[in-house]
């Protein structure tokens, strides 16, 4: 898990996003233990309250839940919710930013699509390794 103290995004949001990324990648599994606020605080050198705030963002979204007698776990259905959320809102935001930037630098739609295809192929090649 990495965060950037130079980012405009608040640290607690970066923590929540990093946990979501670990769920999506399979590093954290549904029904399995999630990171504790103390471990996050220690690893990232942040205040435990900041780590707790990031965790609480995910609790409020139903991604993490407190298990009686244990710490936080990844909620069942979390992966599906995260994928749906990212497909619906996250990608739309990225695409909007991409199109705006492309228009600023006078790239045509075809040039943008070709760049996306090239990047997609590049990443597929890396996954095969």
C-alpha positions as CSV (number, residue, x, y, z in Angstrom):
1,X,0.0,0.0,0.0
2,X,1.4,3.4,-1.0
3,X,0.2,6.9,-0.6
4,X,1.5,10.2,-1.7
5,X,1.7,13.1,0.8
6,X,2.0,15.4,-2.3
7,X,-1.3,14.4,-3.7
8,X,-4.3,16.7,-3.7
9,X,-6.4,13.7,-2.5
10,X,-6.7,13.4,1.3
11,X,-4.6,10.7,2.8
12,X,-7.6,8.9,4.2
13,X,-9.2,8.7,0.8
14,X,-5.9,7.3,-0.6
15,X,-5.9,4.7,2.1
16,X,-9.5,3.7,1.3
17,X,-8.6,3.5,-2.5
18,X,-5.5,1.4,-1.8
19,X,-7.6,-1.1,0.3
20,X,-10.1,-1.2,-2.6
21,X,-7.3,-1.9,-5.0
22,X,-6.1,-4.8,-2.9
23,X,-9.6,-6.2,-2.9
24,X,-9.9,-5.9,-6.6
25,X,-6.5,-7.5,-7.2
26,X,-7.3,-10.4,-4.9
27,X,-4.7,-9.5,-2.3
28,X,-7.6,-9.2,0.2
29,X,-10.5,-11.7,-0.1
30,X,-14.1,-11.5,0.8
31,X,-14.6,-12.9,4.3
32,X,-10.9,-12.5,5.1
33,X,-9.2,-10.1,7.4
34,X,-8.6,-6.6,6.3
35,X,-5.8,-4.4,7.5
36,X,-6.0,-2.9,11.0
37,X,-5.8,0.8,11.5
38,X,-2.6,0.3,13.6
39,X,-0.9,-1.7,10.9
40,X,-1.8,0.9,8.2
41,X,-0.7,3.7,10.5
42,X,2.6,2.0,11.2
43,X,3.3,1.0,7.6
44,X,2.4,4.4,6.1
45,X,3.6,6.5,9.0
46,X,0.3,8.2,9.5
47,X,-1.9,9.0,12.5
48,X,-4.0,6.0,13.5
49,X,-7.1,8.3,13.4
50,X,-6.3,9.0,9.7
51,X,-6.1,5.2,9.0
52,X,-9.3,4.7,10.9
53,X,-11.0,7.4,8.8
54,X,-10.0,5.6,5.6
55,X,-11.3,2.3,6.9
56,X,-14.6,3.9,8.0
57,X,-15.1,5.2,4.5
58,X,-15.2,1.6,3.4
59,X,-17.4,0.5,6.3
60,X,-19.9,3.1,5.3
61,X,-19.9,1.8,1.7
62,X,-20.4,-1.8,2.9
63,X,-17.0,-2.9,1.7
64,X,-15.5,-3.6,5.1
65,X,-17.4,-4.8,8.2
66,X,-16.6,-5.3,11.8
67,X,-16.8,-9.0,12.7
68,X,-17.8,-9.7,16.3
69,X,-14.7,-10.7,18.4
70,X,-12.4,-9.9,15.5
71,X,-11.1,-7.0,13.5
72,X,-12.3,-5.7,10.2
73,X,-13.1,-8.2,7.4
74,X,-13.8,-7.7,3.7
75,X,-17.6,-8.0,3.3
76,X,-19.1,-10.6,1.1
77,X,-20.1,-9.0,-2.2
78,X,-17.5,-6.2,-1.8
79,X,-15.6,-7.2,-5.0
80,X,-18.7,-7.1,-7.1
81,X,-19.7,-3.7,-5.6
82,X,-16.3,-2.2,-6.2
83,X,-16.1,-3.4,-9.8
84,X,-19.5,-2.1,-10.5
85,X,-18.7,1.3,-8.9
86,X,-15.4,1.7,-10.8
87,X,-16.9,0.7,-14.1
88,X,-19.8,3.1,-13.7
89,X,-18.3,6.2,-12.1
90,X,-14.5,5.8,-12.0
91,X,-14.1,5.0,-15.7
92,X,-16.5,7.7,-16.7
93,X,-14.5,10.3,-14.8
94,X,-11.2,9.1,-16.4
95,X,-12.7,9.0,-19.9
96,X,-14.0,12.5,-19.4
97,X,-10.6,13.8,-18.3
98,X,-8.9,11.9,-21.2
99,X,-11.3,13.4,-23.8
100,X,-10.9,16.9,-22.4
101,X,-7.1,16.6,-22.5
102,X,-7.1,15.2,-26.0
103,X,-9.2,18.1,-27.2
104,X,-6.8,20.5,-25.6
105,X,-3.9,19.1,-27.6
106,X,-5.9,18.6,-30.8
107,X,-6.0,14.8,-30.9
108,X,-8.7,13.3,-33.0
109,X,-11.0,10.6,-31.8
110,X,-9.2,8.0,-33.9
111,X,-5.8,9.0,-32.5
112,X,-7.2,8.7,-28.9
113,X,-8.7,5.3,-29.7
114,X,-5.5,4.1,-31.3
115,X,-3.5,5.2,-28.2
116,X,-5.9,3.4,-25.9
117,X,-5.6,0.2,-28.1
118,X,-1.8,0.4,-28.0
119,X,-1.8,0.8,-24.3
120,X,-4.2,-2.0,-23.8
121,X,-2.0,-4.3,-25.9
122,X,1.1,-3.2,-24.0
123,X,-0.5,-4.1,-20.7
124,X,-1.8,-7.5,-22.0
125,X,1.7,-8.4,-23.0
126,X,3.0,-7.6,-19.5
127,X,0.3,-9.8,-18.0
128,X,1.4,-12.8,-20.1
129,X,4.9,-12.6,-18.7
